[in-house]
Amino acid sequence: MRLEMDASEIEFLAEKTPISIVPNFTQEKLYLISGDVGPFAPGIPVEVPLWLGLNLRQRGKCRLVMPDWLDEEKLAEKKEEETQSKVFTEMPSEHYLIIAQLLLAAEPEGIPNPQEVKTLIKDIWDLRISKLRSSVADFILSDGTHAKLDRLTLLEINSIRPILPHSLDQLHRLAKSAHTNELSQTQEL
């Protein structure tokens, strides 16, 4: 049984996030497995799953409404908050990195200063991953048996998942080997 998710599976989950669009067409409700969306009327914002918004945008059927948090000033504040905090801060979206990448690729003209926004998103990601790595290192050095890391996103957890169990297994083997050596030396005396 496979417990790990790859990036495409996490992206699939992120694409279910609701986003507002402004359609340029008229259509009655769409009946989707995940729920009904619409009706669609030109110029009237409607909330749809991100995947549908991206598809409609690609076909020239709508304009994407960028989430409030995808703003240079708000991201700079979030970066500063994350820098100042010893613990993880709450992110504006569980899938902030993926959503930002998809929206920047689909409609960069809809975001003022897209390059700065992209840089801020990357900086926040790097800060959080660095904080996560040091948390894991501290946890390993403390000989802890469990840890609680609040406010991590699925992608962040998934980025550390491949190394953490392997590292803990190696440490357990080393500790077991050291204990075995101690017992054998004690028995020799």
N, C-alpha and C positions, 0 to 999 in steps of 0.2 A: 504494500500500500504506500503510495506516494503522498507525503504530507506537504511538500514544498510547492509553491506556486512559482511559475515563471513570470517574467515581466508582461508577456502578452495576456496572461490570465488576469493579472492585476489591472491592466489597461481595460480589459473587457468589463471588469467590475466598475472601474472609474467612468466608463462610458454610459453607465446607467444614471449618473448624476443629473438631476434636473437643471436645465438652462433655459433662459428666456430667448426667444427669437422674435423677429418682426418679419412675418411672411409678406410676400408680394403676390400672393395668389389666394384664391377662395376655394375652400374645401370643407366638407362636413367633418365630423369627428373621425379619427382613425381608431380602430379597435385593435389594440396591440395586446400581446400576451401579458405584458407588464402593466397594462392599464390603458384607458382611453386617453387620447390627446386631441386637442382641438375643441371647437371648430377653428378653422383658419380664415382670417379675413385680412386683406391688405392693410398694412400699417398698424394693426392691433397686436400688441405683444401677447405671446402665448408660451406657456412652459411645456417643454418637451424633454425627453432624455437627450443627453449630449450626443449620442451616436446618431440620432435622428436629425438634430440640429446641424451636425457636421455634414450629413448626407444632403440635406436640403441646401445648405450653403454651397456645397460642391456643385450642385446642379443649378445654382443661381436663383433659388426659390426663396431665399430669406437673407436677412442680416442677423448675425449673432449679437446678442446683448451680453457684453462682458460682465462677469461677476464684479461686484464692488471691490472685492479684495485684490483684484488683478489691476491694481493702480500703483504707479511708481511710489507715491508718497506713503501709501498704506504698507507696501512691501518694505520700504526703507524703515518704517516704524517697527514692523515685525522682525526685521533683521536685527535692529538695535535691541529689541526686547529679548530675542533669542541669544544675542551676544552677552547681555547683562545677566541673564538668568543661569543659575547653576543646573537647574532642571529643565526638562523639555517644556516649552510653552505650547499652548493649544494652537493648532494651525487653523486657518480659515476654512479649510476643506480637508477631508480625509485623504483626498487624492490631489492635493494642490499641485504637485510637480507634473503629473500626467495631464491634468486639465489645462494647466498653463501651456505645456508643450503643444497639445492638440489645438488650442485656441490660437496660439501664436503662429502655428503653421497654417491654420485655416483662414484666419482673417487678421493678419498683423496690422492692417490699416485701421482696424477697430480699436486698437490699443495705442494711446499716446506713448511715445518713446518706447517702442517695442524692444529695442536692443537693451535699454537700461532695465526694463522689466525682466527680460530674460536673464540678465546678469544678476539681478537681485534674487530671483528664484534660485539660480545656481548657487549663489552665496549662502542663502538660507539652507539649501540642501547640504552644502559642504559643512556648514556649522553644525547642523544636526547630526550628520554622519560622524563628524569628528567627536562630538559629544557622546554619541552612541559607542564609538570605539573605545573612548577612555572609560566610559561606564562599564563596558565589558571587561576591560583590562583591570579596573579596580575590583570588579566582582570576582574575577579569577584569582587575583592576588589575595583577596580576603578569605579565600577558602569557603565562600558562601555556598549554600545549598539551593537557594532560590532568590530571585530578584523581582522587583516590581518596577516596571518602566512605564509610566503613564504618558499619554498623549503622543505616542509614536504612531505613525501612519503605517499602513499595511506594506507599502513599498520599502519603508525604512526597516521594518522588522524583517522583511524578506531579504534585505541586503546583508544582514548580519547572520541570518539563519544558517547558511552553509558552513560558516567557520565555528560558530559557538559550540555546537554539540561535539564536533571533532576535537576542538581545543579541550573541552571538559573531559572527553574520553582519554585524551593523552595525559592530562594531569592526573586523572584517576589511576591510570596505569603506572605512572611514575610514583605516585603515593603508595600504591599497592606494592610495587617493586621495592621501594625504600623500606616499607614495613616488613616485607619478607626478608630483606637483607638484615634488618635489625634483629628479627627473630632467630635467624640462623647464626648470627654472631653471638647472641645471648645463649643459645643452646650449646655453642662450642665452648663457652666458659664453664 
